[in-house]
Amino acid sequence: MIYFKYLIKAFLSNISPNKSFLGTLYVNLKALILNFKYSIKNSHIKLSKIYKEKKSNSVFWNNALFHLRFINYYYDRYDILRAPIIKIIAGGFLRDLSKIDINHYKKNNIIIEDITRKLISDFNYLNYNSVYDWLDQYYESLINKDVSFESYKNIKNLSVLEIGPGLGFNALIYEKVLDKEIYFFDFEEVLDIQKKILNKFNGLTKKINFFSDIKLLKEKLRNKNYFITSYWAFTEFTLDDRNKFLEIIKNSQFSMFLSNSEFENVSNELFFYELSKKVNKNLLIIPFKKTNQRGFTKRHNYYILN
């Protein structure tokens, strides 16, 4: 049965962040069990689309793509956020903040409150505090008082390109605060998940331009006034993949990357210093700060090119 073929293929594709054998085995066995639990009811369906097994330059993403294909094949929309690979690559909103009183640190943000309620209504196993907290950090990045250059202050009049938008929830923010177009760039498998997740939000997917081909994206953005965002995703690309975006970054009004300090032995701070020279832009580095911040993110920074 083709279902079990893809289930086992996903199991053999290691997505564990742990380096120990037992830790790796635990993560992948748990992924197998959960993938089976949330997909078995659809094991009989005839697949309408089969993905070509394109290879990424990253070992992790090669493995992750097998899991993402499996989600597209056999998960219902309602269960997608429960998938093990989603928790690893885009699951910050699943952090348990149920015991935190959100009123102590939210700023009466009606936009984020409204979006959070919509998501909780659709996926009622999510926690309000966790979703609100996660979305708020993205919203805050668009109104940061430490950034004062002109194009940032006029952000409302620019199109936005997000590189690696995860589940695409930021589109719910962009449509509220921006007047122009929304562009997403990601793997085809991730884009298809985003479309499934967002297709019940008042025609939102029709407002988004989805791209997995860098050449087509460059052509579409030609003569557009746009800015770029990427929250952790861009600096988890290999250097070769990052360099494919040089022209797009150079032609943007500004680019804002939230990043860890190092990934796969690449110093991201040094990378952005060198990138700023290549694209002839100023580099602004702002420490990432938020209420209820996880310890390991206290070394993360915004790298802004303008």
Secondary structure by P-SEA (a helix, b strand, c coil): caaaaaaaaaaaccccccccaaaaaaaaaaaaaaaaaaccccccccccccccccccccaaaaaaaaaaaaaacccccccccccccccccccccccccccccccccccccaaaaaaaaaaaaacccccaaaaaaaaaaaaaaaaccccccccccccccbbbbbcccccccaaaaaaacccbbbbbbccaaaaaaaaaaccccccccccccccccaaaaaaaaccccbbbbbccccccccccccccaaaaaaaccbbbbbcccccccccaaaaaaaaaaaabbbbbbbcccccccccccccbbbbbcc
